[in-house]
Amino acid sequence: MRRDGIALVLFRELFGDEAFWAELAGDIAAFTQHTEANLPELQAQQKKKSYLIRRFLKSGRPFALDAPWLRLGLSNRILDVVNAYRGERTLLIDVDNWYTIPDPDAEDRIASQRWHRDPWDNHIVKVFTYFSDVDEDAGPFEYLRGTPEGGRNAHLWPWEGDDVYGKHGLYPEQDEFEEKAPADDVLTCTGPAGTMVFADTSGFHRGGWTRAKPRILAYCSYVSTRFRLEPRFEIDWSAGNGLSPDAEFAVSWSR
């Protein structure tokens, strides 16, 4: 990650916990089944990204501390990587499941399917865990390596934050981007279910242009204490704590 801004690993290699994987996979399978059974209605409710169904977007997400997705986001396996990359303890500010809808007739990329930088925090880290096999027809996450600040390609439309870009980020002219981006540094993150992508999304990235099959994944987002927006979920602390020091810090905003 320090060299490129991105790293891939398999869940089984990072966690080595088949029971936890089975729990996560079973839970997201229920979301997938519900989504596919109600897809027209759910898609009609989407205001900005009609191609993406977010499981917890409107629920307020009052996660119990033993909820599987919060346990994933607060796991030491993930936090150790994120915090080591950032060189400081980070905050977990978003947890979700995504179902990306295939559209074989789409002619152009829209929204975050286009190359962009995220503006909210310099060196924000997002972790995507695939729960479906993702090939080039399933909207893989793509990344231009070396584009975070300090990287070899950071000079391309450099990161300046939301004071300059606004809350939606920097989207350069896509044709010009394709001309200037070194092709050898474009990484297309295909992989089987269980592939995990750690990405500094202040660097250039895109994804979700799903052509033939749905992309199903879990998503977590980590920022520094300098982050200025509200986290996107709540926590039910009624069952106590029991978190590691890094995990407790990651959700200290909810106290």
C-alpha positions as CSV (number, residue, x, y, z in Angstrom):
1,M,0.0,0.0,0.0
2,R,2.8,2.4,0.7
3,R,4.3,1.9,-2.7
4,D,1.0,1.8,-4.8
5,G,-1.8,2.9,-2.5
6,I,-3.6,-0.5,-2.9
7,A,-3.1,-4.1,-1.8
8,L,-5.1,-7.3,-2.4
9,V,-5.3,-10.4,-0.1
10,L,-7.7,-13.3,0.3
11,F,-9.9,-13.4,3.3
12,R,-8.7,-16.9,4.2
13,E,-5.1,-15.8,4.2
14,L,-5.7,-12.7,6.3
15,F,-8.2,-14.2,8.8
16,G,-7.8,-17.9,8.6
17,D,-11.3,-18.3,10.1
18,E,-13.7,-20.4,8.0
19,A,-16.5,-20.1,10.6
20,F,-16.5,-16.3,10.4
21,W,-16.4,-16.4,6.6
22,A,-19.4,-18.8,6.6
23,E,-21.3,-16.4,9.0
24,L,-20.6,-13.4,6.8
25,A,-21.4,-15.2,3.5
26,G,-24.7,-16.6,4.9
27,D,-25.8,-13.1,6.1
28,I,-25.0,-11.4,2.8
29,A,-26.7,-14.2,0.9
30,A,-29.9,-13.2,2.6
31,F,-29.4,-9.6,1.5
32,T,-28.7,-10.9,-2.1
33,Q,-31.9,-13.0,-2.2
34,H,-34.0,-10.1,-0.9
35,T,-32.5,-7.7,-3.4
36,E,-33.0,-10.0,-6.4
37,A,-36.6,-10.7,-5.3
38,N,-37.4,-7.0,-5.1
39,L,-35.0,-5.5,-7.6
40,P,-37.3,-3.2,-9.6
41,E,-38.7,-1.6,-6.4
42,L,-35.3,-1.2,-4.8
43,Q,-33.8,0.2,-7.9
44,A,-36.6,2.8,-8.3
45,Q,-35.7,4.1,-4.8
46,Q,-32.1,4.9,-5.8
47,K,-31.6,8.6,-6.3
48,K,-28.0,8.9,-7.3
49,K,-26.6,5.5,-8.3
50,S,-29.4,3.5,-9.9
51,Y,-26.9,0.7,-10.5
52,L,-26.1,0.2,-6.8
53,I,-28.2,-1.2,-4.0
54,R,-26.8,-0.4,-0.5
55,R,-28.1,-2.6,2.2
56,F,-27.8,-0.2,5.2
57,L,-28.0,3.2,3.6
58,K,-31.4,4.3,5.0
59,S,-31.6,2.1,8.1
60,G,-29.5,4.2,10.4
61,R,-27.6,1.0,11.1
62,P,-27.7,0.8,14.9
63,F,-25.3,-2.2,14.9
64,A,-24.9,-4.3,18.0
65,L,-21.3,-4.8,18.9
66,D,-21.6,-8.5,18.0
67,A,-23.1,-7.8,14.5
68,P,-21.0,-9.6,11.9
69,W,-20.3,-6.6,9.7
70,L,-19.2,-4.4,12.6
71,R,-17.0,-7.2,13.8
72,L,-15.5,-7.4,10.4
73,G,-14.9,-3.6,10.3
74,L,-13.4,-3.6,13.8
75,S,-11.3,-6.7,13.5
76,N,-7.7,-6.4,14.4
77,R,-6.8,-8.1,11.1
78,I,-8.1,-5.1,9.2
79,L,-7.3,-2.4,11.6
80,D,-3.7,-3.4,11.9
81,V,-3.3,-3.0,8.2
82,V,-5.2,0.3,7.9
83,N,-3.6,1.9,11.0
84,A,-0.1,0.8,10.0
85,Y,-0.6,2.3,6.5
86,R,-1.9,5.6,8.0
87,G,0.6,5.7,10.8
88,E,-2.1,6.5,13.3
89,R,-5.3,5.1,14.8
90,T,-8.2,5.5,12.4
91,L,-12.0,5.9,12.7
92,L,-14.5,3.5,11.1
93,I,-17.1,5.7,9.6
94,D,-19.0,3.5,7.1
95,V,-20.1,-0.2,6.9
96,D,-22.3,-1.6,4.2
97,N,-23.1,-4.4,1.8
98,W,-23.4,-3.6,-1.9
99,Y,-25.3,-5.3,-4.7
100,T,-24.2,-3.8,-8.1
101,I,-26.8,-4.4,-10.8
102,P,-25.6,-5.6,-14.2
103,D,-26.6,-3.5,-17.2
104,P,-25.4,-4.9,-20.5
105,D,-27.0,-2.1,-22.5
106,A,-25.2,0.8,-20.6
107,E,-23.2,2.8,-23.2
108,D,-21.3,5.1,-20.8
109,R,-19.9,5.0,-17.3
110,I,-21.6,7.3,-14.8
111,A,-20.9,8.7,-11.3
112,S,-18.2,6.6,-9.4
113,Q,-17.9,4.2,-12.4
114,R,-15.7,7.0,-13.7
115,W,-12.1,7.8,-12.6
116,H,-12.1,10.0,-9.6
117,R,-10.5,10.9,-6.2
118,D,-12.4,10.9,-2.9
119,P,-12.1,14.3,-1.2
120,W,-13.1,13.8,2.4
121,D,-9.8,12.8,4.0
122,N,-6.3,12.6,2.6
123,H,-5.4,8.9,2.5
124,I,-8.9,7.6,3.3
125,V,-8.8,3.8,3.3
126,K,-11.6,1.7,2.0
127,V,-11.8,-2.1,2.3
128,F,-13.9,-4.1,-0.2
129,T,-14.5,-7.8,0.4
130,Y,-15.9,-9.7,-2.6
131,F,-18.7,-12.2,-1.9
132,S,-19.1,-13.1,-5.5
133,D,-16.6,-14.0,-8.2
134,V,-15.6,-10.7,-9.9
135,D,-14.3,-10.8,-13.4
136,E,-14.2,-8.0,-16.0
137,D,-17.9,-8.3,-16.7
138,A,-18.8,-7.9,-13.0
139,G,-17.7,-4.3,-12.5
140,P,-14.3,-4.8,-10.8
141,F,-12.7,-2.1,-8.7
142,E,-10.0,-0.4,-10.7
143,Y,-7.1,1.7,-9.4
144,L,-4.3,3.9,-10.8
145,R,-1.4,2.9,-8.6
146,G,0.9,5.6,-7.2
147,T,-1.7,8.4,-7.2
148,P,-2.1,9.1,-3.5
149,E,-0.1,12.1,-2.3
150,G,3.6,11.2,-2.3
151,G,3.2,8.6,-5.0
152,R,4.8,8.4,-8.4
153,N,1.6,9.4,-10.2
154,A,0.4,11.9,-7.6
155,H,1.0,14.8,-9.9
156,L,-2.0,13.8,-12.1
157,W,-4.8,16.1,-10.9
158,P,-3.3,16.2,-7.4
159,W,-5.5,15.6,-4.3
160,E,-6.7,18.9,-2.7
161,G,-9.6,17.9,-0.6
162,D,-13.3,18.8,-0.4
163,D,-12.4,22.5,0.0
164,V,-11.5,22.4,-3.7
165,Y,-13.5,19.5,-5.1
166,G,-16.7,19.6,-3.1
167,K,-18.2,16.6,-1.4
168,H,-18.3,14.4,-4.6
169,G,-14.6,14.4,-5.4
170,L,-12.4,15.2,-8.4
171,Y,-13.6,13.8,-11.8
172,P,-11.1,14.8,-14.5
173,E,-12.1,14.7,-18.2
174,Q,-12.1,10.9,-18.7
175,D,-10.6,11.0,-22.2
176,E,-7.7,13.2,-21.0
177,F,-7.3,10.9,-18.0
178,E,-7.0,7.8,-20.2
179,E,-4.3,9.6,-22.2
180,K,-2.2,10.6,-19.3
181,A,-2.6,7.6,-16.9
182,P,0.3,5.2,-17.3
183,A,-1.3,2.0,-18.6
184,D,1.1,-0.2,-16.7
185,D,-0.1,1.3,-13.4
186,V,-3.8,0.6,-13.9
187,L,-4.8,-2.3,-11.7
188,T,-8.1,-4.2,-12.4
189,C,-9.1,-6.0,-9.2
190,T,-10.7,-9.2,-10.4
191,G,-10.8,-12.2,-8.2
192,P,-12.8,-14.9,-6.6
193,A,-15.2,-14.5,-3.7
194,G,-13.1,-13.9,-0.6
195,T,-10.8,-11.3,-2.4
196,M,-10.2,-8.3,-0.2
197,V,-9.1,-4.9,-1.6
198,F,-7.4,-2.3,0.6
199,A,-7.3,1.0,-1.3
200,D,-6.3,4.5,-0.5
201,T,-9.2,6.2,-2.3
202,S,-7.7,9.7,-2.3
203,G,-5.9,8.0,-5.2
204,F,-7.7,7.6,-8.5
205,H,-10.2,4.7,-8.7
206,R,-13.4,3.6,-10.3
207,G,-15.7,0.5,-10.3
208,G,-19.2,-0.9,-10.6
209,W,-19.6,-0.9,-14.4
210,T,-21.2,-4.3,-14.2
211,R,-22.0,-5.8,-17.6
212,A,-23.2,-9.3,-17.2
213,K,-23.4,-10.4,-13.6
214,P,-24.0,-8.8,-10.2
215,R,-21.1,-7.7,-8.0
216,I,-21.7,-8.5,-4.3
217,L,-19.4,-7.1,-1.7
218,A,-18.9,-5.7,1.8
219,Y,-17.5,-2.3,2.3
220,C,-15.8,-0.5,5.2
221,S,-14.3,3.0,5.2
222,Y,-11.6,4.4,7.5
223,V,-10.5,8.0,8.1
224,S,-8.4,10.1,10.5
225,T,-9.7,12.2,13.4
226,R,-9.4,15.2,11.1
227,F,-12.5,13.9,9.1
228,R,-15.3,16.5,9.3
229,L,-18.4,14.6,8.2
230,E,-20.8,12.5,10.3
231,P,-20.3,8.7,10.3
232,R,-23.0,6.8,8.5
233,F,-24.1,4.3,11.1
234,E,-24.9,4.0,14.8
235,I,-23.9,1.6,17.5
236,D,-26.0,-0.1,20.2
237,W,-23.7,-0.2,23.3
238,S,-26.2,-1.9,25.6
239,A,-24.4,-5.2,25.4
240,G,-21.2,-3.8,26.9
241,N,-17.9,-3.2,25.2
242,G,-15.2,-6.0,24.9
243,L,-13.4,-4.2,22.1
244,S,-9.7,-4.1,21.5
245,P,-8.1,-0.6,22.1
246,D,-7.8,0.1,18.4
247,A,-11.4,-1.1,17.8
248,E,-12.8,1.1,20.6
249,F,-10.9,4.1,19.2
250,A,-12.3,3.4,15.7
251,V,-15.9,3.9,17.0
252,S,-15.1,6.4,19.8
253,W,-17.1,9.0,17.8
254,S,-20.3,7.1,18.8
255,R,-19.8,7.5,22.6
